[in-house]
Amino acid sequence: MNDVPILLRRRIEAMMLKHVLDVITERSGREEAEAVIGAACSKSAIEQGQMLAEELGHAPDLTDFAAIQPNWTREDALRIETIEMSEEKMDFNVVKCRYAEMYHEMGLGDIGHLLSCNRDGDFCIGYNPEIEMTRTQTIMKGASHCDFRYRMKKEA
């Protein structure tokens, strides 16, 4: 599955999840439908993080994380402006997001954050819970860029 670009994988998932969203909305309401979709995508992101960490064979740090970033940027899926990269800090802005463009084109822009954006922090839970992500804005929600800030948690 690693040879399938993530952008294509997300498109295929979204095509199916759109129908799941519609069915759950009809049966239980939109709020429940979004909660189920969000929970499923979260679970998937955590599992993906765990699998990539297991392949490494050690607790990943931000250097390892930076090394796998091309998985998400492949085929110009994300255009990134790097601010700072180190073992303790990884700061960058996403200035172009084809994921957001794709979800909007599919009529799923209103849940794109569930399908993609929310996965970012959840991925860290599985990959290495010592990696902390903060982001205050996303292109998906209408901002000019997504501001990703990753830190290795400091021991107390």
N, C-alpha and C positions, 0 to 999 in steps of 0.2 A: 504493500500500500504506500510505502515511502516514495515510490517513483511517480505517484499521482500528485500533481501540484495541489497544494492546499486550497488555492482559489477554486479549482475545479471540484475538489472534494466538497467544499462549502456550498457550491452551486447545486450539486447533486443532493446533498443533505437538505438544503432549503426547499428544493422542489418537493420532496417528500414531506418535510415538516410543515409546509404550507397546508397540505391536506390534513395533517394531524391537527394543526391549529384550527382549521375549519370544523372538523368533526367534534373536537372537544368544546369549541365555542358553541356549537349547536346543542350539545348535550348538557354542558355544565356552565357555560358563560365564558366570556372573553378573559376575565381575570384568572379563572382556573386554567384556561388554555395557555395563557402566557406563563403562569407559574409552572406548569408541566414542561413546556418547551424550555424554559429557563433552567429548570432542575436537570433535565436530560442533557442539555448542552454543557452545563457545569460538570456533571458527572463524567461526560466524555472528555472534557479538557483536563480534568484531574487525572484520569486514566492515561491520557496521552502523555502528560508530564511524567507520570510514574514509569511508563514504558521507555521513554527517552532517557530517564535517569538510570534505569536498570541497564540499558545498553552501555552506559559509561562505566559502570562498575564502581563509582565513587560518588559522594555527595557533590552535585554540580555547584560550581560557583558562577559568578557573572561572566568570567572568561569563557566557560563552557556554554553558557546561555548565548553569548554573542556569536559563538561558533555555529549554533544551530539557527540563528536568525534568518539566514538565506532560505530556509524552508518556507517562511511566511512572505518573503519579499520576491520569491521566484516569479518569473514572467511579469516583472514590473507590478506585482500585486500591491506593493507598498513602496512609496518613495520616502526615504528617511533622511533627515538631516541630523547627523551625530553631533551631540554637544560634548559629552565626555564618556569615555569608556575606561574602566579599570577593574581590578578584582573586587572592589568594594562598591563601585558606583557605575551605573549605566544609564545615561540620560540621552534621550533623542526625541525628536519630533517627527511624527508622520505627517507629511505635507500633501500626500496624495494617497488615497485609499480606494483601490478597485473593489474591495469587499463592499464598502459602503455604496459605491456606484452600482454594483451588481444587485444588491438587495433592493435599492430604490427602483432600478429597472424592472425587477421582478414583482414590484408592488409590495415588498416586505420591509421597506425602510422603517416602518413603525416598530418592527421587532428585530431589526438588524443588530441592536445592542445585545439581545438575547442570543442570537445566532452566532455572533462573532465577538463583539467588544467585551462582554462579560467573561468570555473564555480566558482572556489575557491574565487576569489575576488568579483565576481558578487553576490555570496551567501551573502556576508557581506552587500551589499547594501540593500538587503531585510531583513536580520536578524537584523542588527543594523548598520546604516551608520556611527556611531561613532567608529566602529571597522575598523581599517585600516590594510590591508595586504600588505606585500612586499615579493617578491620572486625574486631571481636573476637567478635561474637556475632550470631545471626540468629533471628528468629521461627521460621523454617523448622526450625531445630534445637532449638526449644523455649524460647528466651530470651523475655523480656518485650518486647524491642525489638531492632532492628538498629541498631548504632552506626556510621554512615558518617562517615569523616573523609577528606577530600580535601585534598591539598596540591599546589602547583606545586613541582616539584623545584628545589632551589637549585643554581646553578652552582657548581662546586668552586673 
